[in-house]
Amino acid sequence: MSTGKKLKEGNCFMRKVTLFIAMSLDGYIADENGGVDWLKGQDEHGEDLDTYSDFIKGIDTVVMGWNTYRQIAEELSPDEWVYPAQTSFVITHREIPSTEQICFTSESPCDLIKRLRREEGKGIWICGGAGIAQQLMKEELIDVWHISVIPTLLGGGIRLFGKLDEERKLRLVKTQSYNGITDLVYERR
């Protein structure tokens, strides 16, 4: 499985879209306050695998919503943008001037992904949030789900999965466990 693999559709090459995200065992990507300080393995000194470094090599476009962007820019990495080698798209209704690395857009997530898939490039990463992921799931615009299940039960917060009009069948292509975290990688079938 190559995240950056292009899928041929007609005369266009279609870039793969991957949802690469972590969630609690009970299905939340953030707590009730939007916090993610619980995103860690079961043992503070346990060994974690670096699945991100291999993944990001096949990605040149990152898509996220305003809340994810704000959390990255204000809390997680306020001094420098964490995706300097990728073009980032932030979906927001706020009118903010784009920069060289970050494009702020009010385009719908589905329209944005359909447009980006037809452009040259590597893989497209859906970084967050849940609302964007849910819209893309409904339109079957996600090719790969890479979900890291964290050994924590939050009991509430922001759910990754919402209601779908019909079931979606996936194919499990990889699993791995480390420090209580289980990575599940699925492809659309």
N, C-alpha and C positions, 0 to 999 in steps of 0.2 A: 504494500500500500504506500503510495507516494502522494503526500498532501499537495505537492505542486503539479501533479500530473494534469495534463489538459485532456478534456473529454471532447471528442469531435462531434459537432452537431451541424449538419449541412456543410456549408463552406466556412463556418466559424469554429474556432477552438474554444471550448468551454473550460474555464479554470475551476478547480475543485474548491468547494466552500466547506470549511471545517468549523464546527463548534467545538472549541477546545476550552473546557471550563471545569471548575471544581464545584462540587455540591456536597451538602451534608448527607448522611445516610437516609434522612427523611425527606430529601429532595429540595433543599433550600440552597440558594447561591449567596445569600446574605442574611444576617439576622434582622429582627424587626426594625432596627435603626439603620440598616444598610451596612452594618459592620462586617468585616471579614477577618477579624483577628483570630478566629477559630480555625483558619485554614492551615492546619499543621497536622503532622502525624501523631501517633499515640505516645511516642516516647520523645521527649525534648532532645535527647542525645542520640536518638535512633538515626540510622542512615536513610536518607531520602535519595531517590533516583532523580536525575536531572533529565526528565523527558522533554522539557521545554526547549533546551538547546538544539536537539535534533529536529524538533517540530518547526521551530522558527526559521531554520535554514531553507525550508521549502515555502516560506511565506513572504510576500512582498506587499500585501495589503491587509490592514487591520480595520475592522468595522466595530464600532461601539456606540452606545447611547450616551446621553449627557451625564447621567449619574455615574456611569463607569469612568468616563473621561474626568469628571470632577474629582472622583475619589483618587484616581491615579495622579492627576496634576496637583491636587491640594494636600493629599494625605500620604500616599505611598511614595511619590517621587517629585516633590515640589521644585527641586533644583534643576532637573533635567528631564526631558521627554524620554520615556523608557523604550520607545520603538524608533530609534533614529534611522535605522536602515530600511524601514517600511514607510509606505504612505498610509496615513491614518485618516479614516473618515469618521466624523462624529456626527451622529444624527440628532439634530436639535431644532427646535423652533426659535431659538434665540438667534438674533442676528449678530454674529461674531465674525470678524474678518479672518479668513483662512491664512495660514502661514505656509512656508515651504514644505513642512512635514505633515501638517494637520489641515484637512479640509472639513470645515463645518458646513453641513448641508441639511436642508429641510426635506430632502427627497425621501420618499417612503423607503423603508428597508428593502422591500421586495423589488421596487423599481431600481434602486441603487445596485443591488446584487445582480439583477438581470443585466444591467448595463456593464458592470465591472467584469462579469463572467465572459463577456464577448471581447474584452480588451486583452492585448498581449500581457503576459506576466506569469508569475508563479501563483501559488495558492492564496486564497482569501480566508482570513481568520475572523470568525465572529467571536469577539472578545467578551461581549456583554452588551446589554443586560437581557434580562428575562423577556421583556416585552418584544425586543427585536428578535430574539431567538424563537419565541412563540409564533410571531408573524411569519418568519421564514419556514418554520416547521409546517404551518398550515398550508403554505404554497409549495411544499416539497422542494425547497431551495437549498437544503443542507445535504451535502453528500456524505460527510463523515462526522460522527459524534465521538469526540474524545472526552470522556467524562471521568474525572478523578473523584472517587467517592471517599470523603473524609470521615474518619471514625468518630463522628459527633452527631448527636441528635439535638437539633435546635428547637423543635417544637413549634416553630413559627418563623415568619420572615418572608423573604421574597422567593417564591417557588420558581424553579426552572421550567417545569412543564405545566402548561395550562390545558384547557379543554380543547380537544380536536374534534372536528366534524366526523372523522372516521379514523379507524386504526391505521397505524403506519407500521409496516413490517421492516425490521432491520436485520442485518447479518453481523454476528459477532466475529471480528477478525483478529482481535488481540486482547489479552488480559495480562496484567502483571500486578503484583502486590509488593509493597515495601512500607515498613514502619506503620502498618495498619491502614494505609491508603491503598485502594484498589483502583487501578486504571482500567476502564472498559472502553474499547474502541469498536464502534459499529459503523457499517456502511449501509446506505440505502439499498434495498433489494427490490 
